Amino acid sequence: MRTETAGTAGFCFGVQRAVALVEQEAQRGGIVCTLGPIIHNETVTRRLAGMGVTVIDTPEEAPRGSRVVIRAHGVPLSVTRRMEALGIPYLDATCPFVAKVHRIVAGVPPDTVVMVAGDPEHPEVKGITGHCRGPFLVAQTGSELEKAVLSLENFHKQSYILVAQTTFNRQEWEKTVFSAKKVCTKLRIFDTICKATVVRQDEADRLSRRADMMVVIGGRHSSNTRKLFDICSANCPTLLVEEPGELSLHRERLLQASFIGITAGASTPACIIKEVQQTMSRMDNISNDMTFEEMLEQSFKSTYNGEKVTGIVTGIKPNEIFVDIGTKHAGFVPVSELSEDPSVKPEDIVKVGDEIELLVVRVNDVEGTAMCSKKRLDQAAGFEKVMSAGETGEVLTGIVTEVIKGGILVLTSGIKVFVPASQSGVPRDGDLNVLLRKEVSFKILETNRQRRRALGSISAVLRAQREELAKAFWEAVEVGKVYTGVVKSITNFSVFVDLGGVDGRIGMTDLTWLRVKHPSEVVKVGDTVTVTVKDVDMENKKVSLIYKKSEDNPWEVIKTQHEVGDVVTVKIMSITAFGAFAQIIPGIDGLIHISQIARERVEKVADKLSVGDVVEAKITELDYDKKRASLSIKALLADREAADEAANVAAVEEELPTEA
């Protein structure tokens, strides 16, 4: 026979969380109770009982000094209030999706009718209705809900909300919504079916349509398991089993099917799913005339702590992956044992069907499980690689996973290597967080095999890289060559640019055509700039650079804009004893000599002009060779007076009488 197991089979998030919470409390010691079975699965209940966890039905049954864990299905609000009144410490393991329904119904006004689509006898539904502040009704089908609403007094005037048990059948929910819309005029609908439930039911539906027969694993009291059974039964013959031993009762039916699909309720442990798979496999092998020795070996093959095994990935969940390690044990790898990186997702590392090397960490023969680790096997190989790199000088790569006191931790081949801040390549007092989550290359400076520690250096690799770049630079550099670099530092009179292994200097006169007080007015540290080589000192390994561009030369620009005789608006930039300098265009200041400020004699320039004044003047000189310009306000005034006088003469002539 051929079998296929649904990828969503087994513990859901809420069940996993609830069981883990109880296990943690049991390990802490003391008396631990669960208010009702933590989940609907007898195997899990028996295992927890073996850890000393007892099941109570009411808060009053809690022994003195005990801690009570609220089941995943949740409880009515009155129950938690009773525990608080009795002074009983409790932990809430209610599934977050169920708790969301509690918040919805608790926030409804008391005059609104809460309608719950679900089983009225199910503990989850009892918990939901126990949070309602007003009237409510529960219905398992659309027709039930319709009858219940019509039986209410003044039903057409009421306001309603509709929610669902988180494991409610999706197809039945759609029918229920349709019925509710028919009879309720003031209606708000909240689709509270757990998305994991929807995915699980959809997958079971698709699988059962392809299979000759389905096996549904789970507790008979489990609502979501019964829903899966109903869905699969509509498509093909279906068996519902709680434990692997029940399969023997249906051996003949199973052997007649060529393709069997397997799914499981949200409260079914992985170990039971694994045992069902192995039991069915043994049935098939027996039917194919296996030898007694082969059957014996298949039945008793085991494993032990520390064994290196090869596993096939059979399932992936957010918190663990399931693997077939070829023994009677159900193998699994917690996400914490999958990778050293705490942020990694299982699906980013493996996929179903992958073959991976693992180390068996803990075998539990009672549960039939074997916890394995990929991380620890990787660490063993990674440790040897790091130790070897310390001897050979090999450059390693890794991801910066943490910033800690004094440095960073780099993860490489499953091993964390400490890199001190001084070896990180980040400047003194710089922020090491800029390296977080980035891939870096480094060398191993020191190792301690006994303490399993290693010290690395990113700076050593960067230095080696810069030396190689510098060598290539000096072999190719020449005056006039253009480079792109990054501004590394700025002083009062210079800018230093990293050209890749070599730092070049830009002097103030080569930085800009404009007059600036400081280089930072032109560029900033970190800017990417294009520069031209001005001079090369091969002996001292120094290179001078030019940043300013010839096309930006203001003396070339002014040729296209102005000529001698033009009247321009200028700004007074500075004042001297012999005159004032005014900006014609950025980069060119013209001198207004004291004798050219006014028609009358000027004793002191400041009596007529101030820095910042904007005035009009006439360009009287543009000496491109000496880079000198002269301006005159006096000449402009003379021109205007002459123009005014000419205008007055013309006006007088027009008024004179003409000869007859």
C-alpha positions in Angstrom: 0.0 0.0 0.0 1.0 3.6 -0.5 0.4 6.2 2.3 0.5 9.9 2.5 0.3 12.0 5.6 -1.2 15.4 5.6 1.4 18.1 6.3 -0.9 19.8 8.9 -1.6 16.7 10.9 -0.8 16.9 14.6 -0.5 19.5 17.3 -1.6 23.0 16.4 -0.1 26.1 17.9 -2.7 26.4 20.7 -2.4 22.8 21.8 1.4 22.8 21.6 1.4 26.0 23.8 -0.9 24.5 26.4 0.9 21.1 26.7 4.3 22.9 26.9 3.0 25.1 29.7 1.8 22.2 31.7 5.1 20.3 31.2 7.0 23.4 32.4 4.9 23.7 35.5 5.3 19.9 36.2 9.1 20.3 35.9 9.1 23.1 38.4 7.7 20.7 41.0 4.9 21.1 43.5 1.2 20.1 42.9 0.0 20.9 39.4 -3.6 20.4 38.3 -5.4 21.0 35.0 -9.0 22.2 35.1 -10.4 19.4 32.9 -8.1 17.5 30.5 -5.7 20.0 29.1 -6.6 18.7 25.6 -8.8 16.0 24.2 -6.2 13.2 24.0 -6.0 10.3 26.3 -2.3 9.6 25.5 -1.3 13.1 26.4 -3.4 13.0 29.6 -1.8 9.7 30.7 1.7 11.1 30.0 1.1 14.2 32.0 -0.4 12.1 34.8 2.9 10.2 34.8 4.6 13.6 35.5 2.4 14.1 38.5 -0.3 16.3 36.9 -3.8 15.6 38.1 -7.1 16.6 36.4 -9.8 18.4 38.4 -13.3 19.3 37.3 -14.0 22.3 39.5 -11.8 24.9 41.3 -13.0 23.6 44.7 -11.3 20.3 44.0 -7.8 21.9 43.8 -5.6 20.7 46.6 -4.2 23.2 49.0 -1.0 24.7 47.7 -1.6 23.6 44.1 -1.2 25.5 40.9 -4.1 25.2 38.4 -3.7 25.4 34.6 -6.7 26.4 32.6 -7.3 24.0 29.7 -6.7 25.1 26.0 -10.5 25.2 25.4 -10.8 28.0 27.9 -13.4 28.4 30.8 -16.3 30.7 31.6 -15.4 34.0 33.3 -17.2 32.8 36.4 -14.7 30.0 36.9 -11.6 32.3 36.9 -13.5 34.6 39.3 -14.1 31.7 41.6 -10.4 30.7 41.6 -9.5 34.3 42.4 -12.0 34.4 45.2 -10.6 31.1 46.6 -7.0 32.4 46.3 -6.0 29.6 43.9 -3.0 30.5 41.7 -3.6 29.7 38.1 -2.1 29.9 34.7 -4.1 30.4 31.6 -3.4 28.0 28.7 -6.4 29.1 26.7 -5.7 29.0 23.0 -5.1 32.6 21.9 -7.7 32.1 19.1 -10.3 31.0 21.7 -9.4 33.9 23.9 -10.0 36.3 21.0 -13.6 34.9 20.8 -14.0 35.6 24.5 -13.0 39.2 24.0 -15.4 39.6 21.1 -18.5 38.4 23.0 -17.5 40.1 26.2 -17.4 43.5 24.4 -21.0 43.1 23.0 -23.7 45.3 24.7 -26.0 43.3 27.0 -29.0 43.9 24.8 -27.3 42.2 21.8 -27.9 38.5 21.2 -24.7 36.5 20.8 -25.2 33.5 18.4 -22.5 30.8 18.6 -22.1 28.2 15.8 -20.8 25.1 17.6 -21.5 22.2 19.9 -23.4 23.4 23.1 -21.8 20.6 25.1 -18.2 21.3 24.1 -16.1 22.9 26.8 -14.9 25.6 24.3 -18.5 26.7 23.6 -19.3 26.7 27.3 -16.3 28.9 27.9 -17.4 31.3 25.1 -21.0 31.6 26.4 -19.6 32.1 29.9 -18.2 35.4 28.7 -21.4 36.8 27.3 -23.0 39.7 29.2 -26.5 39.2 27.7 -28.6 36.7 25.9 -27.0 34.0 23.7 -28.0 30.9 21.7 -25.9 28.0 20.4 -26.6 26.1 17.2 -24.8 23.3 15.4 -26.4 23.9 12.0 -27.9 26.7 10.0 -31.4 25.3 10.3 -31.0 25.0 14.1 -29.9 28.7 14.3 -32.8 29.8 12.1 -35.4 28.1 14.4 -33.7 29.4 17.5 -33.9 33.0 16.3 -37.5 32.8 15.1 -38.5 31.5 18.6 -37.2 34.7 20.2 -39.7 37.4 21.1 -39.5 40.4 18.8 -36.7 38.6 17.0 -36.8 41.1 14.1 -36.1 44.1 16.3 -33.0 42.5 18.0 -29.4 43.2 17.3 -27.2 40.1 16.8 -23.6 39.0 16.4 -22.5 35.6 15.1 -19.3 33.8 16.1 -18.0 30.3 15.7 -16.4 27.6 17.7 -12.8 27.7 16.5 -12.9 24.1 15.2 -16.3 24.5 13.5 -16.8 22.9 10.1 -16.1 25.5 7.3 -18.9 24.3 5.0 -21.4 24.3 7.8 -20.3 27.8 8.8 -21.2 29.1 5.4 -24.6 27.6 5.7 -25.0 29.0 9.1 -24.1 32.5 7.9 -26.6 32.2 5.1 -29.4 31.3 7.6 -28.4 34.1 10.0 -28.6 36.7 7.2 -32.1 35.4 6.3 -33.6 36.0 9.8 -31.5 38.7 11.4 -31.8 42.3 10.1 -29.2 43.8 12.5 -26.3 41.4 12.3 -22.5 41.5 12.7 -20.5 38.4 11.7 -17.1 37.4 13.1 -15.4 34.5 11.4 -13.6 33.1 14.4 -12.8 29.6 12.9 -9.1 29.1 13.5 -7.1 29.5 10.2 -5.1 26.4 11.1 -8.4 24.5 11.4 -9.5 25.7 8.0 -6.2 24.7 6.4 -6.3 21.3 8.1 -9.9 20.6 7.0 -9.2 21.8 3.4 -6.1 19.5 3.2 -8.1 16.6 4.6 -10.8 17.2 2.0 -8.3 17.3 -0.9 -6.4 14.2 0.4 -9.5 12.1 1.0 -10.7 12.8 -2.6 -7.6 11.2 -3.9 -7.3 8.3 -1.4 -8.9 4.9 -1.5 -9.2 5.1 2.3 -8.5 7.6 5.1 -7.2 7.1 8.6 -8.0 10.0 11.0 -6.0 9.9 14.2 -7.3 11.6 17.4 -9.5 11.5 20.5 -13.1 10.6 19.9 -14.1 13.4 22.2 -12.1 15.9 20.1 -14.3 18.3 18.2 -11.8 19.1 15.5 -11.0 15.3 15.0 -14.7 14.5 14.6 -14.9 17.3 12.0 -12.0 15.8 10.1 -13.7 12.4 10.2 -17.0 13.8 8.8 -15.2 15.6 6.0 -13.1 12.6 4.9 -16.1 10.2 5.3 -18.0 12.2 2.7 -15.3 11.4 0.1 -14.1 7.8 0.9 -14.2 5.1 3.6 -12.6 6.5 6.7 -11.3 5.0 10.0 -11.1 7.0 13.3 -8.5 5.6 15.6 -7.1 7.0 18.9 -4.1 4.7 19.1 -2.1 2.5 16.7 -3.3 -0.7 18.2 -6.8 -0.2 16.8 -5.5 -0.6 13.3 -5.2 -4.3 13.7 -9.0 -4.5 14.0 -9.2 -3.2 10.4 -6.2 -4.9 8.9 -8.1 -6.6 6.0 -9.8 -3.4 5.0 -6.5 -1.5 5.1 -4.6 -4.1 3.0 -7.3 -3.9 0.3 -6.6 -0.2 -0.3 -3.7 0.8 -2.6 -3.5 4.4 -1.4 -4.3 5.5 2.2 -4.4 9.1 3.4 -3.5 9.9 7.0 -4.5 13.0 8.9 -4.8 13.8 12.6 -6.6 16.2 14.9 -5.0 19.2 16.5 -4.5 17.4 19.8 -2.7 14.3 18.4 1.0 14.0 19.4 3.6 13.4 16.7 4.6 10.1 18.3 1.2 8.6 17.8 1.1 9.7 14.1 4.5 8.1 13.7 3.4 4.9 15.3 0.4 4.7 13.1 2.6 5.1 10.0 5.0 2.4 11.2 2.2 0.0 12.1 0.7 0.4 8.6 4.1 -0.1 7.1 4.6 -3.3 9.0 1.2 -4.6 7.9 2.2 -4.0 4.3 5.6 -5.7 4.8 4.0 -8.7 6.4 1.5 -9.0 3.5 4.5 -9.0 1.2 6.0 -12.1 2.8 8.8 -10.5 4.9 11.1 -13.0 6.6 10.8 -13.4 10.3 14.2 -11.9 10.9 13.2 -8.8 8.8 10.0 -8.4 10.7 11.8 -8.8 14.0 14.5 -6.2 13.0 11.8 -3.8 11.7 9.9 -4.1 15.0 12.8 -3.7 17.4 15.3 -1.4 15.7 16.1 1.3 18.1 18.5 4.1 18.6 20.5 5.7 21.5 21.7 9.0 22.8 24.7 10.3 20.8 24.1 8.2 17.7 24.6 9.9 14.4 21.6 9.1 12.1 20.3 10.1 8.7 16.7 11.4 8.8 14.1 12.1 6.1 12.0 15.3 6.8 8.4 14.2 7.0 6.8 17.4 8.3 7.5 21.0 9.2 5.9 23.1 11.9 6.9 26.6 13.2 8.5 25.2 16.4 9.9 21.8 15.1 10.3 19.5 12.2 9.5 15.7 12.1 12.0 13.2 10.7 12.0 9.5 9.9 15.2 8.1 11.3 14.5 4.5 10.4 13.7 3.3 13.9 10.6 2.6 15.9 10.9 6.1 17.4 9.2 9.2 16.1 12.0 11.5 15.4 11.7 15.3 15.8 14.0 18.3 15.8 13.0 21.4 17.9 13.7 24.6 16.1 16.2 25.4 18.8 18.2 22.4 17.8 17.9 23.1 14.1 20.1 26.1 13.9 22.3 28.3 16.1 20.4 31.4 14.7 17.4 32.1 16.9 15.6 34.0 14.2 15.7 31.3 11.6 12.5 29.6 10.3 12.5 25.8 9.8 11.2 26.2 6.2 14.2 28.3 5.3 16.5 25.4 6.1 14.7 22.2 5.1 11.7 21.1 3.1 9.7 17.9 3.3 11.6 15.0 1.7 15.1 16.4 2.5 17.7 14.0 3.8 19.7 15.5 6.7 22.4 14.3 9.1 21.4 14.4 12.8 22.6 13.6 16.2 20.2 11.8 18.6 20.0 13.9 21.8 17.3 12.2 23.9 15.4 8.9 23.4 12.1 8.5 25.2 11.1 4.8 24.9 7.9 5.5 26.9 6.6 8.0 24.4 8.3 6.4 21.5 10.1 9.6 20.5 13.7 10.6 19.7 14.7 14.2 19.9 17.5 14.9 17.4 19.7 17.9 16.7 21.2 19.2 13.5 22.7 22.2 15.3 24.9 20.0 17.5 26.2 17.9 14.6 26.9 21.1 12.7 28.6 22.5 15.7 31.0 19.5 16.0 32.0 19.9 12.3 32.1 23.7 12.6 34.3 23.6 15.7 36.9 21.6 13.9 36.7 24.0 10.9 37.3 27.0 13.2 40.2 25.3 15.0 41.8 24.5 11.7 41.3 28.0 10.4 43.2 29.2 13.5 46.2 27.2 12.3 46.0 27.8 8.5 44.9 31.4 8.5 41.9 30.6 6.3 39.4 33.4 5.9 35.9 32.4 7.2 32.6 34.0 6.6 29.7 34.3 9.0 26.7 36.3 10.1 26.8 38.8 13.0 24.1 37.5 15.3 24.7 39.6 18.5 26.3 42.8 19.8 27.6 42.2 23.3 29.8 44.0 25.7 33.2 44.6 24.1 32.5 43.2 20.7 30.3 41.1 18.5 29.4 37.4 18.0 29.7 35.9 14.5 28.0 32.7 13.6 30.0 30.4 11.3 29.2 26.7 10.6 27.2 26.6 13.8 29.9 28.1 16.0 29.9 31.5 17.6 33.2 33.4 17.3 33.9 36.5 19.4 35.3 39.5 17.6 36.4 42.3 19.9 35.3 45.8 19.0 38.9 46.8 18.2 39.0 44.0 15.5 35.5 44.7 14.1 36.5 47.2 11.5 34.2 49.8 13.0 35.9 53.1 14.0 36.5 53.7 17.7 33.3 54.8 19.4 31.4 53.7 16.4 28.1 51.8 16.6 28.7 48.0 16.3 25.0 47.5 15.5 25.7 48.5 11.9 27.1 45.0 11.5 24.1 43.2 13.0 22.6 40.5 10.6 25.3 41.2 8.0 27.7 38.7 6.5 31.4 39.4 7.3 34.7 37.8 6.5 37.2 37.3 9.3 40.3 35.4 10.4 40.9 33.4 13.6 43.5 35.0 15.8 43.3 32.8 18.9 41.7 29.4 19.8 41.2 27.5 23.0 40.2 23.9 22.2 39.6 23.0 25.9 37.3 25.9 26.5 35.8 25.7 23.0 36.5 29.3 22.3 37.8 31.3 19.4 38.7 35.0 18.8 38.4 36.5 15.4 39.3 39.6 13.5 37.4 41.3 10.7 40.1 44.1 10.6 42.8 41.6 9.7 40.8 40.7 6.5 40.1 44.3 5.7 43.8 45.2 6.1 44.7 42.4 3.7 42.1 43.5 1.3 43.3 47.1 1.4 46.9 46.0 0.8 45.8 44.1 -2.3 43.8 47.1 -3.5 46.7 49.5 -2.7 49.1 47.4 -4.7 46.8 47.4 -7.7 46.2 51.2 -7.3 49.9 52.1 -7.3 50.5 49.9 -10.4 47.8 51.7 -12.4 47.6 55.3 -11.0 48.7 58.3 -13.2 48.1 62.0 -13.3 44.7 62.9 -14.9 43.1 59.6 -14.1 39.6 59.8 -12.7 38.5 57.8 -9.6 35.4 57.4 -7.5 35.9 57.3 -3.8 34.3 57.9 -0.4 35.1 60.9 1.8 36.9 59.3 4.8 37.8 62.4 6.9 37.9 66.2 6.9 40.3 68.6 8.4 40.3 72.4 8.5 42.1 72.6 5.1 41.9 69.2 3.5 39.6 66.4 2.5 40.8 62.8 2.5 39.2 60.3 0.1 39.3 56.5 0.3 40.1 55.4 -3.3 40.1 51.7 -2.3 43.2 50.8 -0.3 44.7 54.2 -0.7 43.7 57.6 0.8 44.0 60.7 -1.5 44.1 64.3 -0.4 42.1 67.2 -1.7 43.5 70.7 -0.8 41.2 73.7 -0.3 42.2 75.2 -3.6 41.3 72.0 -5.4 38.1 71.4 -3.6 35.9 74.2 -4.9 35.9 77.4 -7.0 33.9 79.2 -4.3 35.2 80.9 -1.2 34.3 78.7 1.8 35.4 78.8 5.4 35.6 75.0 5.9 35.7 71.9 3.6 32.5 70.6 5.3 30.5 73.3 3.4 31.3 71.3 0.2 31.4 67.6 1.2 30.5 65.4 4.2 32.1 62.2 5.6 30.6 59.3 3.8 29.9 61.2 0.5 30.8 59.4 -2.7 32.8 61.7 -4.9 34.5 61.7 -8.3 38.0 63.0 -8.3 40.9 63.5 -10.7 44.5 62.7 -9.9 46.5 66.0 -9.7 49.9 64.7 -8.5 51.5 61.3 -7.5 54.4 60.9 -5.1 55.4 57.2 -5.6 58.3 57.4 -3.2 56.1 58.5 -0.2 53.0 56.9 -1.5 51.0 60.1 -1.6 48.4 61.2 -4.1 46.9 64.7 -4.5 43.4 65.0 -6.0 41.2 67.6 -7.6 37.4 67.7 -6.9 36.4 71.0 -8.5 35.4 70.7 -12.2 36.8 72.9 -14.9 33.4 73.5 -16.4 32.4 75.1 -13.0 35.2 77.7 -13.2 33.4 80.9 -12.5 35.7 82.8 -14.9 34.5 80.5 -17.7 30.9 80.9 -16.6 31.0 84.8 -16.5 32.2 84.8 -20.1 28.8 83.6 -21.2 26.8 85.9 -18.8 28.5 89.3 -18.6 30.9 91.7 -20.3 32.5 95.1 -19.5 29.9 97.8 -19.4 27.1 95.6 -18.1 25.1 96.9 -15.2 24.7 94.1 -12.5 23.1 93.7 -9.1 25.8 92.7 -6.6 26.1 91.9 -2.9 28.7 93.5 -0.7 30.9 90.7 0.7 33.6 92.6 2.5 34.9 96.1 3.2 38.5 97.4 3.2 40.1 100.8 3.7 40.4 101.2 -0.1 37.1 99.9 -1.2 34.5 97.1 -1.0 34.4 93.7 -2.7 31.0 92.7 -4.1 29.9 89.3 -5.5 29.1 89.4 -9.2 28.4 85.7 -9.5 29.4 82.9 -7.0 33.2 82.7 -7.1 33.9 86.1 -8.5 34.0 89.3 -6.4 34.7 92.6 -8.1 36.4 95.6 -6.3 34.5 98.8 -6.0 37.3 101.2 -5.3 36.6 104.0 -2.8 36.9 106.5 -5.5 34.1 104.6 -7.5 31.5 104.5 -4.7 30.0 107.9 -5.1 30.2 111.2 -7.2 31.4 113.1 -4.1 34.6 112.3 -2.1 34.2 109.4 0.3 36.3 109.5 3.4 35.3 106.1 4.8 33.8 103.2 2.9 31.6 102.1 5.8 29.8 105.5 5.6 28.3 104.4 2.3 28.3 100.6 2.2 27.8 97.7 4.7 28.4 94.0 4.3 25.3 92.4 3.0 24.0 95.4 1.1 22.7 94.7 -2.4 23.5 97.5 -4.9 23.7 98.1 -8.6 27.1 98.7 -10.3 28.7 98.8 -13.7 31.4 96.3 -14.7 34.4 98.4 -15.6 37.0 95.6 -15.9 37.2 91.8 -16.4 40.8 90.6 -16.5 40.6 86.8 -17.3 44.4 86.3 -17.0 44.8 87.9 -13.6 41.3 86.8 -12.5 40.4 90.3 -11.5 37.2 92.3 -11.9 36.4 95.9 -11.2 33.0 97.6 -10.5 31.9 101.2 -10.3 28.8 102.7 -8.7 30.0 106.2 -9.6 30.1 105.4 -13.3 26.6 104.1 -13.1 25.5 107.3 -11.4 27.3 109.4 -14.0 25.5 107.5 -16.8 22.2 108.0 -15.2 22.8 111.7 -14.6 23.8 112.1 -18.2 20.7 110.3 -19.3 18.6 112.5 -17.1 20.2 115.7 -18.4 19.7 114.5 -22.0 16.1 113.8 -21.2 15.6 117.3 -19.7 17.2 119.0 -22.7 14.9 117.1 -25.0 11.9 118.1 -23.0 12.9 121.8 -23.0 13.4 121.7 -26.8 10.0 120.3 -27.3 8.5 123.2 -25.3 10.3 126.0 -27.3 8.0 127.7 -29.9 8.7 126.9 -33.5 9.6 129.6 -36.0 6.8 130.7 -38.3 
